[in-house]
Amino acid sequence: MFNIGQTVTKENYTAAAVWCNANGAHIEKQHGAYVIVKNTPRPEPTDEEKVAALENAYGLPRAVRTGLIALRAGGAELDETLMARVDEIEALAVPLRARV
């Protein structure tokens, strides 16, 4: 129905906006006309950003993870799902700490 680079009119603006939302594009004013433009891809998050996102999503800041790891090392039986999340974060976080 629509294409990248196509000029949008007042009559088809709403339909074009819906198409853009579904197809990774947006409408931009260029030289007095409204044109459909491909969205710029988002940059890949850094490892630090990935760690922070997982910490927030799981509610597992470093201090809590450290305590859980110590408990596991001491032989405590801990929830497998919880520890899988700890391990997931630590797999990203340990190399970052090694850089410092």
C-alpha positions, -999 to +999 in steps of 0.1 A: +000+000+000+028+024+009+065+025+003+096+041+017+101+074-001+065+079-009+049+113-005+020+114+019-010+135+013-035+150+038-060+124+026-039+094+033-018+106+062-036+085+089-034+053+068+003+061+061+010+066+098-005+032+106+015+016+079+047+032+091+041+020+127+037-016+114+067-014+090+095+004+109+091+038+093+079+073+101+066+104+083+091+132+080+087+167+064+112+171+036+114+201+013+078+211+021+063+176+016+056+147+040+076+116+030+077+081+044+112+074+058+127+041+072+135+043+109+171+042+119+179+010+137+184+013+175+220+006+186+227-027+204+227-021+241+261-023+258+269-051+282+266-026+311+231-017+299+222-054+295+233-061+331+213-031+345+182-042+326+184-078+339+191-065+374+159-043+372+138-070+355+147-097+381+152-075+412+187-088+416+213-061+423+249-072+427+248-073+465+218-097+465+235-119+438+267-120+458+248-132+489+230-159+469+262-171+453+278-173+488+248-193+501+249-217+472+287-222+477+280-230+513+257-258+503+223-241+507+195-254+484+181-224+465+154-220+440+167-232+406+149-204+386+163-177+409+198-191+406+195-194+368+187-157+368+217-149+390+239-170+367+225-152+336+234-118+350+268-129+364+277-143+329+276-107+317+287-090+348+319-109+357+338-100+324+328-063+330+343-064+365+375-080+352+380-049+329+383-025+359 
